Amino acid sequence: MDRYRPPFLGRKRGWAVIAQIGLVVTTMGLAGAALAPSDSHLFLGLPIDWVVVIGVLSLSIAFASTVQDIAVDAYAVEVLHPSEHGRRGGRADGALRIGFYLAGAVAISIAAEISWAMTLAIEAVLYLGAVVIVFFSPEPERSRPPRRP
């Protein structure tokens, strides 16, 4: 990823925003799949297997999440002073645990009340907050050139 530079926001922030937009789109797609009637077998006149659709969307969410993690971690390495890396690691681990809790237990509780489709749509909208944060984050002062194989 470091070899290719998106045409906006620099190398690290650009990839983070691409991944976050991917998370918004795929999570909204999953919300749409949750709305589909279980007996529907046609979409735009084509046969559809909803298990395959949900599987592809879930893998796409995992891929976008991984790209985001890589980009944000690389950004932190470039932005922070080396003496701050340890504290950042601890905070990131704590935030990850809170995020897992919110995305898991809280989402399951909310979905029981309002539906999975609405819960997933709310999660997708919350991802837009991350896009705004990355957009207004400063560009690293010491951006390293990509490594060549």
N, C-alpha and C positions, 0 to 999 in steps of 0.2 A: 504494500500500500504506500509505503514511504517513497517509492520510486515515482509514482504518478501524482501529479499535483492537480486537484480540481481547479476549475477556472475562477473560483471565488473563495474568499476568506482564508487563503493560505493552505498549506498542506495538511496540517493537523485539524484545524477548525473546519475546513471544507469537508474532509471525510466525516467528521463528527456530525455535521449538518446533513450530509447525504444519508448517513445511517439513521439519524433521528427522523428524517422525512420518510425513510423506508419503514421505520417502526410505526409511524402514524398511518401510512397507507396499508401496511399488512395487518395492523391491528383493526383498522376500520373494515378491511376485507373479512377478517375473522368475525367481526360484529355482524356483517352482512350475512355471512354463512350461518350464524346463529339464528338469524331471522327466517332462513329458508324453511319451508314446511318439510317435515321429515319424509313425506311421501312424494316430494317433487323430484322428478328424474330428468327434467328437461330445463335447459337454460339457453335462451335464444335459439330454441329449436334443436339444441344438441344434447345428447345424453350426458348426464353428469353424475359422478360418484362423490357424494359430499364427504365421505371419509378421506378420499384422496385430496380434495380441496382443502379440508381442515389440516391434513398432514403437511401439504405443501406450504400453506400459510404459516403454520407453526414452525416449520424449518426455516422459512424466510424471516420470521421474527427472531429466531435464535441467531441466524447469520447477521442480521442488521444489528442486533444487540452486541455481538462479538466485535463487529467493525467499530461500533461506537466505543466500546471498552478500550480497544487498541488505540484509537485516535485520541481519546481523552487522556489515557495514561501517557501516551507519547507527548501530548501537549503539556501535561503537568511536569514531565521531566525537563522540558525545554523552558517552561515559564518559571518554575521554582528554583530557588538556590539549593544546591546539594544538601545543605544542612536542614532544609525543610522537607525533604523527601520522606523521612521517617514519620513525621507528624501527619503528612498527607496520606501516607499508607494506612495509618490507624483510622483516620477520619473516613477515608474511602471504604474501609472494611465495615465501619459502623454504619455508614450510609447504605451500603449494600445490604446489610442485615435488615435495616429498617425498610428498605425498598422491597426485599423479598417478603417481609411480613405484610406490608401494605398490598402488594400485588397478589399475595396468596390469601391469607386469612381474611383480610378486610374485603378483598374482591369477592371471595366466596360468600361472605355474609351479605354484602350488598346485592350480589346476583340473586340470592334467595328472595330478596325483597322486590327488586325492580326488573330483573331479567339479565341473562348473560349478554345479550346484544347491547343493552344500554350500558352495562358495566364496562364492556370492552370499548364502547364508543367514548365513555368518560376517560378511560385510560389513554386512548389515542389522543384526546384533546390535551390531557396532561403532558404528553410528550412534547407538545408544541412549546411548553414552557422551557424545556431544555434547548430547543432551537433558539429561542430568544436569548437565553443565557449565553450560549456559545456565540451567537451573533455579536453580542456586545462585549465579549471577552477580548482582552488585548492580544495583539499578535506577539509571539515570542520575539525577544530582542536578538537572540542568538540562534536563529534557525539554521540547523545544520543541513548541508547538501545531502541528497539521497546517496546511499551506498550503491556502488556499481558492482555487479557480480564479476 
